[in-house]
Amino acid sequence: MAAGAASPRERYRSQVRAEIKARAWEQIATAGASGLSLNAIAKELGMSGPALYRYFGGRDDLITELVRDAYRSLADTFAAAADAGSGLSGLARAMRRWALEDPQRYFLVYGTPVPGYRAPDDTTATAREIMATLLDVCAAEDPVGAAGDVGADAADATEEGAPAQADALEAHVADHRHWAGDHPAPPHVLRRALAYWTRLHGVLSLELAGHFTGMGFDPEVLFTAEVEGLKGRG
């Protein structure tokens, strides 16, 4: 066997784990993440409960794998959109496509928390990677300061008449920027990214939950209008 190649045993284990995760997503689609049952999955796969626990140590271990997969998928989607130079509008469209492709995946990471479950630190790191990409793109399209100069102080980045005084939210996020990790974005870029993140998730969550059904308009048109409206804000 070539160096680094997976053994038949390893390939089999990987295949079984993938099957377990696929059944878990099916369960989540019908009963939600809180109703996930490893014993039910084992029965569907013709395995005993103890046999399945050789692949996942428990419900939380399985949920963690699903959360990791979901965050990794969105992080890669964001990175691809940013690398393509699609800007904030393209990033927003990529997020909407990703969410519509698999609403259960979206709700697992951005919906109601699973009772009693706490995600490990590495999932938080991937979530920050997603936010870092958004901050990078917001900084590159910064209408206030020089594009790309994300390390400058916000007050120094307002040479063309933009208000030098930060608003209340801007001042607040300047002092509460833990969510941005070690990204050097100035306060006005943090505020802009936060506005994008919350507004886009608000529209997406309502759409995916079916709250626009029967209202007689196209949610994509609303989503696009929100994106364009946010683009014009400094």
Secondary structure, 3 states (H helix, E strand, C coil): CCCCCCCHHHHHHHHHHHHHHHHHHHHHHHHCHHHCCHHHHHHHCCCCHHHHCCCCCCHHHHHHHHHHHHHHHHHHHHHHHHHCCCHHHHHHHHHHHHHHHCHHHHHHHHCCCCCCCCCCHHHHHHHHHHHHHHHHHHHHCCCCCCCCCCCCCHHHHCCCCCCCCCCHHHHHHHHCCHHHCCCCCCHHHHHHHHHHHHHHHHHHHHHHCCCCCCCCCCHHHHHHHHHHHHHCCC
